[in-house]
């Protein structure tokens, strides 16, 4: 009896998959829409416009052909003929969030990898979640985001292409290329540059295939970073960094545009005995910041230098909240979205935190204080959750949590919303089109029950998310990914 060769079975299976394997219909958005009309009037809403200005009550917002056509008092704003009118008393309209440290991957098995017999061989592996992440971002009101580092760049490019073609739901994506990383990384999926010359070639390739941002990572050297900055700027693009071997002052001198996470967690300039171009090991970074305050002259000089050189800072408080004993557990909606393995990994990590260790809480508060001082001095603060770490920060839900934590840091809700909307749009050079609510801008809006200007947690009570004027049902998007985060 002849048996079918294994290669032919595989090829046949691939052929069947390519013929009918797409989970999405051609219009992958239709199943998630709750408002389909091209002309819509949202009446009797409060408007939080994203500029930080006071809330305007009892307003009408007119959406037409994907744009904001008008905003004005409900009593005097004329509703165009044919517009679908909806009354939303006790609701507020907020600009769509602009997530500035988001990913399409997720650390689904942190605990399992660290405690496996082989350890982290061949390095830490992170799961791509191209199905669940875009849906969760959109459900949470994130209508534009920067991926801020890629581990599966071709998947990211395909996701963006399908979203823009209307074949799947998700935010507008500013895609960051694979990490610019030096020798010594613990991540199996990261390439290690061999020197400045390769940095130039690396950037040229990824810019040519459609990446619009770049990110320097922890083991990059000063020479490699300087070459990368020159190559990125020559193409009219921007580069940010989560650094370690290079200090913040060194990165500022090299011409970097943005620095991620805040200095308390990434600026190694104060580490005792630090060697140039080497990432200090262990807990030396935490120790170097633990006794500092934002009033220290060295910290004040750092803030001044950032502002003088027009370097933005991205706040990612949710990922560091995970490290602090006694902080709130994840919400049920987030736990329900996670795969069983991802949920178990997170809960195990949470249970292992030492309740007697006061250092994480001290560093967390110091980072909040730094961000307040940076903004007070005139710095551009951006917002994003960084859905990685121990797996306790999810796409979308984490973006909402970031706004809430900015309020805990001392910003007013209106200031925090501006950081999460207008500031991100400004950094991306798109503030003429998104980030605030004004006639002519893209209709990327969040309709929420309640008043986030008084109770920032109301930002979680999303009734409809408008992206390009299409109204998405957040409940349907969230239900579609139940149990999927960490798997796909």
N, C-alpha and C positions, 0 to 999 in steps of 0.2 A: 504494500500500500504506500503510495506516494504521499509525502507530507508537504504542506505548503511552507516554503522557506520563511524564516522569521522576518527577514527584511521585507518580504512582500506583504506579510500581515501588517507590519508597521506602516508601510507605504499606503496600504489600503485604508488603514485606520486614519492616517493623516489626511488622505483624500476625502474620506467621509466627513472628517472634522472640518476641513476647509470648505466643504460644500454646504454644511449646515450647522457649524459649530458656534456661530455667534449667538450669545445670549440676548443681545439687543435687537429689536426690529430696526429698520432703516431710520425711522424717527424714534430714537431711543428715549426721548423726553416725554412723549405723549402720556404714558402711563402715570407719570408723576405730576402732571399739571392739574391744578385746581381752578385756575383762571386762565382761559385760553384766548379771550378776546384781544384783538390788537389795539383797541382803544378802551381804556378803563379809567373810571373816576373813583378815587378813594375819598369818601366824604366824612367829615366830622372827626378827623384824626388829629392828634398832636404831631408836630413835625420837629424832630431833633436833626438839624441839618448837617451835623458833622464838623461845623466850624468852631464849636465851643460856645456859640451864642445861645441865649435863653430859648427855651422851648416856646414854639408858637402853637397855641391851642385852637381847636375847632377850625381846622384847615381842610381844604380839598387839594388833592394831588391828582393831576391829570397825566396819564401815560398814553402815548400814541406812537405806534411804530417803533417800539423799543426805546423811546426817549421820554424824558420828563418834559411834557408840553407846557405845564403851568403849575404853580403852587400859590395858593392864596386863601383868604378867609372863605369859609364855606358859604357864608351869606351872600357873597358878591362874586364868587368865581363861577363863570358860565361853563356848564358841562356841554361839550360838543354833541351835536346830533349823532346818534348811533353809538355813542360811548356806553359801555356797560358800567352802570353805577352801583357801588357797594357802600353801605353805611357802616362805619366802624367806630362808634363811640367807645371810649375807654380803651382805645388802641393808639399806638404811636408808630410813626414811620421813621426809620433810621437808615442811613446809607449802608449798603452792603459792606461787610468787613473786608479789609485788605490785609490778608495774612502774610506777614513778612518773615516768618520762620516756620514753614510748613513742609511736609514731605509726603511722598506717595509710598513710603515704606514705614515699617513699624517693628520695634523689638518685641517679638511675640514670645520668645523663649529664653529670656535673660537668665533666669535661675537654672533652667535645665541645662543650658550650655556651660555655665560656670561650674556646675557641680557634676558634669559628666566625667567618666573615667579618663577621657582623653583631654579634658580641660577645654581650651579654646582652639584646639587644632582643627583646621589650618588657620584659624583666626575667627573672630566673632562674626556670625552670619545674621543678617537682618532680612526680614521678609518683605517683599514688595506686596502692596495691597491696592492694585489699580482698579479693582471693582468697588471695594467698600470705601476707600478714602475719598474719592470725588463726591460720592453721594452724601457722606457725612459732612464734608465741608459745606456743600450747598445747603443741606438741611439746617445747618447751624447759622446760616446767613453769610458765609464766606463766599463772595462772588468773584473775587480776584485773589490770587495768592502767588507768592514766590516759593518755589520748592526748596531753595536754600540747601542744595546738595543732592546729588543723584547717585544711586547704586545700580539701578537698571535703566540707563539713559534711553535706550531704544524703546523700552516700555513706556517711559515718561513721554517721549515724543509721540508715540502712537496714541496714548491717552489724550494728549492735547489735540491731536488731529481729529480724533473721534468726537471729542466734545465740541470743537469748533464746527464740525460737519453736522452736528445735531444727532449723532448716532448714539450718544450716551450723555447722561446728565453730569454736570460738574461745573466748577468755577472756570473763569478765564485763568490760564496758567502762564506765569513767567517762569520758564524752566531754567534751572541752574544746572550747569554741566557736572560731570563726575568730579569728585573732590580733587583739588590740587593738593596732593599729600606727598610728604617726603618719606624717607626711610624710617621704619620702626613702627608703622601703624599696627594696631591689633585687629583691624577689620579685614577679613578675607576678601571682601569684594572691592577693596580700594587698590588702585594702581599706585606704585611708589615712583615718583619722579627721580631721574638720575642726575638732574642738575638744571641750571637755568636754561640751557639750550632746549632741553626737552619740554620745559614749561611753555616756551614760545610755540613749539610745534603742537603740543597738546591743545592749547587755546585756539590756535588756528583751525584745527580739525573740528572741534566741537562748536565753534562759532559758525563754521560753514554748514554744519548739519542742522542748525536751528536753535542752539542754546542761547539764551539771552542774558544770563547772569553767570557769574563764576564765584567760587568759594574756596579760599585758602584754608588748609586744615592744620592740625596740631603739630605735625613733624616737619612742615615746610621750613626751609632755612631762609635767612634774610636775603641771600642772593636770589634764591628761587622766587621768593615773594616779590622782590623788586622787578625781576624780569616779567613775572606774571602781570603785575600792575601795568607796566608799560605796554605789554601785548594786548591786554584787555582794553585799556583806554585808547589805544590806536584804532581800535574797531568801534569806538563810540559806545562801549558797554561799561558795566560796573562790576566791581569785585568787593565781596565782603569776606569776613574771616572769623573762624573759631580757632584761635591760636593757642600756642603753648611754647614751642621752641623760639618763637618770635614774640617779643613783648609788645604791649600796646604802643608805647612811644616809638619803638622801631617800626611798627606797621604804619603809624601816622606819618613818620618821616618817609616811608616808601611810597606814600600816596594812596593808601587804601581808602575806599569810600564808606565803609560800614564795618562795625565790629559787633559780633554776636554774643548774646548771653549776659553781657555786663562784665566789668573787670574783676569783680569778686571771685568769679568762677573761671576766668580765662587769662587774666593779665599776670604774668609771672615776674614782672620787673622787681618785686620786693622779696623774692625767694632768696634766702641766705645761701651763699656759695653757688649760685646759679652760674652755669657755663653757657657762653654764647652758642646759639643754634642748637641747644639741647633742651628737650622737654623734661622738666624736673619730675622725679618719680615720687610715688607715695602721696602723703598728705602735706607736702611742703607748701603747696599753693594755698591750701586752707589756712595753714599756720601763719603764712605771711600776711594774710588779711584779717585774721581773727581779732587782733587787737587794734585795728585801725578804725577811724571814723571819717565821715565825709568832710569834716572840718580840718583834717590833717593837711598841712601845706602841700605834701606830695600829691594827695588826691585832688586838691584844688587846682594844682598845676596841670594834672591830667585832664580835668574837665576843661580848663582853659585851652589846652592844646587841641582837644577834640573839636571844640567850637571854632577856634581860629582856623583850623584846616578843613572845616566843613565835613567832618566825619560823623555819620549817624551811628546810633547805638540801638541794637534790637533787644528789647526786653523779652525774656522767655521764662517768666516766673513759674508757670505750671510745672515744667520739667524739674525745677529745683525744689518746689513744694513737696515733691515725692520723697525727697531725702530727709525731710524734717519729721521726727517722731511727733505723734499727737495731732497731726493735721487731718482734716476730714478724709474719710474714705471716698472712693469713686461713687458717683451716683448710680442708681439702679439702671438708668437708661444706658449708661456706658458699659456696665457689667453685662447687660443683656446683649450688647452689640459684639462682645468679644467671643472668640472661640474658647472652648473649655481650657485648652492648654495655655492660651494667653492669660485668661482670667486666673488660673491656678498659679502661673508664674508671678503675676502681679501680687496676688494675695500672700504668697510665700515671702516675697521681698518685703512687703509691708509688715508682716508679722516678725521679721527678723531685725527690724530697726531697734536700736537701743534707746529705750525711753529716758535713760539717764544721761545721754550724750546731748549736751546743750549747744555744741558748736554749730550743727546745721541750722538751728533756729537763729543763732546770732548772725551767721553769714547771710541767711535769707533776709533778715531785717536790714542788714548793712547794704545788700544789693538794692532793696527797695529805697533806702535812703539815698543811695548814689543816684538812682534814676530820677528821684524828685529833685535833687540838687542839680543834676545835669540839665533838666528841663527848665528849672528856675533860672539858670544861667544863660538860657537861650539855645540849648542843644536840641537836635531833632531826634526824638525817641520814636522808635517803631515797635510793633507788637506782633508776637507770634508765640505759640505754645511749645514748639519742638516736640512733636509726638513720638518720642523715643524713650530714652532712659530705661526705667524699669517696667515700661509697658502700661503705666497708669495714666498716661495722657493720650487721648484719642483725637484724631482729626476732627475739627469742627467743635466738638464739645470743649476741647482744650483752648480753642480760640476765644470762646465765650468766657472760660475760666480766666484767661489772661486779662480780659477787661475787668473782671471782678477783682482780681488781685492788684491791678493798678489802683483801684479805688481803695483797697486795703493799704496800699503803699502811701496813700495820702492825696491822690488826685481826686477831684470831683468826678462824678459820673460823666458829666459833659466833657471834661478834659480827657478822661480815659477813652471815651468813644472817639474823640477827635484823634487821639494817638492811634487807635485801631482802624481808622478810616482815612481821614484826610492826610495824615502824615505818611502813611504807606503809599498813597496815590502820588503824593508829592515826590517821594524818593524815586519812585518808578517813572517819574516824568509824565504821569497820566492824570494829574489833578485838574486838567481842563475837561476831562471826560468822566471821571469817577471820583469817589471819596467824599463828596458832599451832595446835598440835595439842592438843585437849582435848575430852572428851565434850560433845556438844551443838552443837559448831561444825560448819560446813559441811565436807563431806568433799572439800576441795580440797587434794590431797596429791600429792607426787612420790615414787615408789618408784625408788630408784637402786641400782645395783650398786656396792658398795664403801662407804666411810665418808668423806663430805665433811667431817666434823669433824676428821679427820686429814689428808686430802688433798682440798682444796677442789675440785680438778679432777674428782673423782668425780661432782660435780654434773652433769657432761655425760653420765654413763652412765645415762641414764634408761631404765628398763624399762617403766613404766606411769605415765601422768599421770591422776590422778583429778580430775574437775571435777564437783561436785554428785554425787559417788559413782559416776559413770560412768568406767570405765577405758579410756583412749585409748592406742593403740599409736603411740608417737612416730615409729617408722620409717615407718609408712603415711602419716602427716601430712607428713613431710619428703619422701618420694618423690612425693607429689601435687604438690609445688611445684617439682620439679627444673627448673632452667632458666627459672623464671617470675618470680623477684624482679627487679623493674625493668620488667616488662611488665604484670602484672596482680596 
